[in-house]
Amino acid sequence: MYIVDMLGITKTFGELVANDNVDFQLRKGEIHALLGENGAGKTTLMRILYGLYRPDTGIIKVAEQPVEIHSPKDAIANGIGMVTQHFALVPPLSVAENIVLGNTDGFVVNRAAMEAKVAAAADRFGIVIDPKSLVRHLAVGQRQRVEILKALYRNARVLILDEPTAVLVPQEVDALFETLNRLKADGLSVIFISHKLHEVTQITDRVTVLRDGKLIGTVDTKDMSQSQLAAMMVGRETFGVTRKDEQHEQQPVTLRIDNLCAKNDQGMPALTNVCLEVKAGEILGIAGVGGNGQKELAESLCGVRDCASGSIQLAGKELIGKTPAGFTQAGVGRIPEDRHEGMVGDLTVTENLALEHLNEYTRSGVLDHKAIRTRAEELIHQFQIKARPNDPVRTLSGGNMQKVLLARVLSRNPKAVIVPQPTRGLDVGATDYVRQQLLEQRDRGAAILLISEDLDEILALSDRIAVIYEGEIVGILPAGEATPERLGLLMSGAVKEH
Amino acid sequence: MEIFIINLIGATLRVSTPILLAAIGETYAERAGILNLGIEGTMFFGAFIGFFVADKSGSLWLGFLVAVLSGVVFGLLMALLTVTLGVNQHVSGLGITMLCTGLSLFAFRLNYGGRSIPPSIESFQQLAPFKNIPWLNTLTEQYLLTYVAFLVIVPLAWWLLYRTSFGLKIRSVGENPEAADAAGVNVFAVRYAALAIGGGLMAAGGAFLSLAQLGAFTHGIIAGRGWVAIAIVIFGNWNPVRAMWGALIFGGTSALQLRLQTMGLQLPIPYETFLALPYIVTIIALVLAGRNASYPAALLKPYRRE
């Protein structure tokens, strides 16, 4: 018995065929992976099921009954909940308000009762969150917890999770999987969109693979190996990117951070006496659970956040007190955590590529459009950005947006590069590309500070790994000595190693 | 001196009423993500149609009711333009202000001709619940609408916005309509409702001037109060209770400057300086309080599902 049938779904955007006659069937009480690279059409298919898009053709049945899903409201009424990749949260509202939005009991909202109800639901699903805190004060990982709880709170029978583990650390992923297995035992069906093959094989019962908008096949997970799934997904065998082991002991220190302290948006201490050194030609990974000061660290190192005390030196020169532009000019390459924050969505690729260095393209107060355009075309070619120079950046896929950011920053050969979460939400191909670029920068001699909540990424790229916990560096390990278990202990705050 | 101050406070409440009503109306609209620059015109039309209907029918309340309904209609027109058709909010709002102003003046001229003395009507009576205590009477002898504005409209707006599911929807569509939509909120319907309520309150503010405060209709009856209300909404950080304080600051300086003018002070400054005083104070208050203004994130952006 299928709880959801999607039959012959086709959806086009202009000339782009996002879904081409796709069939998707979900059984009651199963965890079903939807696997495919970005742009394969899996998010489109799920947005159709959740009423955010209308299919051009095709039938949707819920519990064997044909249904018309015109809006998320219809989807929710049919017991379908979705956690989207771009969080659908209202930042100035509290966690509880976000969760009950569109699902309130009656007209009057009793705060205490609402918060108690949300807290009870959080307890039931094993999700740790304070219902009273404002969403805009939460880190990305915490926001995702709110999103998951929001869908669960609506008594969804079908839960769509779009890359739910992208921002979680191993321990949190385990907790999430436990939750999902418990929900499955209760008869809930989960659609799990992911690129991470080891997660797909670990948690799901069946897998549906999409490539270029077409259905490649639906298989039982237990019959498949990871490499077979990868071959279905990309049509080729994948090869991860890893660093070559080299010794960098002789290299000078490029970026030196001494006793850095900073406060978070609520004025509470977020960083306490952070001391780090990044040598030329080295990648220093910062591992940690989301919300332990990573955001503040990245912002401090780019001059976007004022530091309470301490020093940041780049090749011996003090940066504290400089403006963000001063940091950039001194040679700090800044790739913001939120891609949308680093660019202006409505401006074109060309304009965004020139944005940080407009003064260099200005001739007696007028922009030299020809020079900007020429440079942009070079960068688009060099960084393999799949876009035309005049496309607005908001129309680009996540991977291509990240390439625009990388092109803007890395083409300047910065002395130090600060990269928080560089591959969050990217598909396998784009992730490989970004990591390859970082390694090339390392070989060029840049000092790279890689802040990531993805432990695999940290382990694959870093020469040394520092662990941050509650704003403190609780341990620094050479890559050779770092194991996921040892890092996990440090990340949980259970031990300190200095 | 005490009498002067009590008198001033009483007048402040009276003078603040129309601005307060309009500012609360604008708060509803902006919280839902729509800047309604039709506010000045909606107030003007409300003042005119309220006066006209009251004059022809002899019923002040009928006039007031029709005025409020006219505001609802113009609010819905604003919604049609900006929410459904996605027209630029500045252009739509200014267009509605011009339309309302033109319509009112045209209809006024048709019905009353060009007179040097504006026509007047018997206006609303003030309530005097404490007739026997002179100082308290000075303070509390107010129009029913003033009581309603301060004691009902403001608390109700606060309660609606922060303590009801409707208010939660208004705030969410003004901040992140995509999120509200994904949560099953009908973004279009909520914006229509907010603009309709807002328009009704704006027109009520206009009608207060013609039916209560003045008992007459003149060309300069609104005199930029709609624009001041927009400043007050920002001053109030889109919170109805804080907007009330903003309205009181404007009302207080208005009442004060009137008294300064009539006190016969022999000052070497022209009386227009006093007239400008409330507007100057409003600007200063806005500059001081508006620096940390946290605009509804979706203000001015039409919502379209991709």
Interface residues (C-beta under 8 A of the other chain):
Chain A: Y50 L52 Y53 S71 P72 K73 I76 M82 T84 H86 F87 A88 L89 V90 P91 P92 L93 E97 N98 V100 L101 G102 N103 T104 G106 F107 V108 V109 R111 K150
Chain B: R163 T164 S165 F166 G167 L168 K169 R171 S172 E175 N176 E178 A179 A180 D181 A182 A183 G184 V185 N186 S294 A297 R305 E306
